[in-house]
Amino acid sequence: MIDLHTHSLLSDGLLLPTELIRRAYMRGYKAIAITDHIDISNMEFVIPKLIKVCERLSSAEEIEVIPGGELTHIPPGHIPELVKEARRLGARLVLVHGETLVEPVPEGTNAAAIEAGVDILAHPGLITLEEAKKAARKGVCLELTTRRGHCLTNGHVARIAREAGASLVLNTDSHAPEDLVTPEQAKKIARGAGLSEEEILKLTENARELVERVSIH
C-alpha cells in the first residue's frame, strides 16, 4: 500500500506524525505522504515540521515517508503562487483539495490546480473530460479516495480518467486511525469504482513512480 494523502494533528488529523507513520507501517504500508491542510496562514510552520519528522522517520522505520501539503479551499486565482510557495518551502508532494461534492470548494479549483501542475488533484468530484485531458498532458494525477463522502464520485473520476488517459492514484485522506485501510480493502474500493485488475495494478505503479520522483533519499 502506498498512500499519498494523509493528515496529522499539524492540521485536522488526530495523530502525531510519528503515530500515523507507525500505524501505517503496521498496516503494511510501503510509503506514506503526510499532506496536512495548508494555506498562506500556516504553510511556513507546517511544511518545515513535516520535513523534519519525515527525514528522521524514513531512516528509523522501514517505510518511505514523504512531507507534503494539501492546499485547501484556496481561491483559484491564488493557487499557482501557493503551489510555488509550498515547493519553495520544501514540500515534496503538493496536493490541491479538489471540487468534492461534500464541501463548498470554489468552482474553478480543479482547473487552476491542474494548470499549476500539482502532483495530485485530491477528490476532484465531477471533474470534466477537458480538465482530465489537461491533467494527462501536465502529468497531474487524479485521486480515487477511500474517504467517506469524497468517494461518492470515484466511479465518475475513474471513467473520465480512463477516457482522457490521465493517471490515477488511490489514497485514504486519513484523519484518524480507523481511516487507514489495508491493501485488500484498497483493492475492493478500486473495483467498486469500476477498475479492472490491470488498472488496479497501474494505481500502484503510478503511486510508486510519484514516490521515486519525490523521494527524500
Long-range contacts (C-beta under 8 A, 24 or more apart in sequence): 1-27, 1-28, 1-29, 1-30, 1-181, 1-182, 1-183, 1-186, 2-29, 2-30, 2-31, 2-32, 2-169, 2-204, 2-207, 2-208, 2-211, 3-29, 3-31, 3-32, 3-33, 3-171, 3-172, 3-174, 3-180, 4-31, 4-32, 4-33, 4-35, 4-66, 4-68, 4-93, 4-95, 4-119, 4-120, 4-169, 4-171, 4-207, 4-210, 4-211, 5-33, 5-35, 5-70, 5-95, 5-120, 5-122, 5-143, 5-145, 5-171, 5-172, 5-173, 5-174, 6-32, 6-33, 6-34, 6-35, 6-171, 6-172, 6-173, 6-174, 6-175, 6-180, 7-34, 7-35, 7-36, 7-37, 7-70, 7-173, 7-174, 7-175, 8-34, 8-36, 8-50, 10-34, 10-36, 10-46, 10-49, 10-50, 11-36, 11-37, 11-38, 11-42, 11-46, 12-37, 12-175, 13-174, 13-175, 13-176, 14-175, 14-176, 14-177, 15-176, 15-177, 17-50, 17-53, 17-54, 17-57, 18-53, 18-57, 20-174, 21-57, 21-61, 21-63, 21-65, 22-61, 23-177, 23-180, 24-63, 24-180, 25-61, 25-62, 25-63, 27-180, 27-181, 27-182, 28-182, 28-183, 29-63, 29-180, 30-63, 30-64, 31-63, 31-64, 31-65, 31-66, 31-207, 31-208, 31-211, 32-63, 32-64, 32-65, 32-66, 33-65, 33-66, 33-67, 33-68, 33-92, 33-93, 34-65, 34-66, 34-67, 34-68, 35-68, 35-69, 35-70, 35-93, 35-95, 36-69, 36-70, 37-69, 37-70, 37-72, 37-97, 38-69, 38-70, 38-71, 38-72, 38-86, 39-71, 39-72, 39-73, 39-74, 39-82, 40-78, 40-82, 40-85, 43-69, 43-82, 43-85, 43-86, 43-89, 43-91, 44-89, 47-86, 47-89, 47-90, 47-91, 48-89, 48-90, 50-91, 51-90, 54-216, 55-216, 58-216, 58-217, 64-211, 64-215, 64-217, 65-216, 66-92, 66-93, 66-211, 66-214, 66-215, 66-216, 67-91, 67-92, 67-93, 67-216, 68-92, 68-93, 68-94, 68-95, 68-119, 69-93, 69-94, 69-95, 70-95, 70-96, 70-97, 70-122, 71-95, 71-96, 71-97, 71-113, 71-118, 72-96, 72-97, 73-97, 73-103, 73-104, 73-105, 73-106, 74-106, 74-109, 75-106, 76-106, 76-107, 76-108, 76-109, 76-111, 76-112, 77-112, 79-109, 79-112, 79-113, 79-116, 80-112, 80-115, 80-116, 83-113, 83-116, 83-117, 83-118, 92-214, 92-215, 92-216, 93-119, 93-120, 93-210, 93-214, 94-118, 94-119, 95-119, 95-120, 95-121, 95-122, 95-143, 96-120, 96-121, 96-122, 97-122, 97-123, 98-122, 98-123, 98-124, 98-125, 98-127, 98-143, 99-124, 99-125, 99-126, 99-127, 100-124, 100-125, 100-149, 100-150, 100-153, 101-125, 101-126, 101-149, 101-152, 101-153, 102-149, 102-150, 102-152, 113-140, 114-138, 114-140, 119-210, 119-214, 120-169, 120-171, 120-210, 122-150, 122-171, 122-173, 123-147, 123-150, 123-151, 123-153, 123-173, 124-153, 124-157, 125-153, 125-157, 126-153, 126-156, 127-156, 127-157, 127-160, 128-160, 129-160, 129-163, 129-164, 132-160, 132-161, 132-163, 132-164, 132-166, 133-164, 133-165, 133-166, 135-161, 135-164, 135-166, 135-167, 136-164, 136-165, 136-166, 136-167, 139-167, 140-166, 140-167, 141-166, 141-167, 141-168, 141-169, 141-206, 141-210, 142-166, 142-167, 142-168, 142-169, 143-168, 143-169, 143-170, 143-171, 144-168, 144-169, 144-170, 144-171, 144-189, 144-190, 144-193, 144-195, 144-203, 145-170, 145-171, 145-172, 145-173, 146-170, 146-171, 146-172, 146-173, 146-179, 146-181, 146-185, 146-186, 146-189, 147-172, 147-173, 147-174, 147-179, 151-189, 154-189, 154-192, 154-193, 155-192, 155-193, 155-194, 157-193, 158-193, 158-194, 158-195, 158-199, 159-194, 162-199, 167-206, 168-195, 168-199, 168-202, 168-203, 168-206, 169-203, 169-206, 169-207, 169-210, 170-203, 170-207
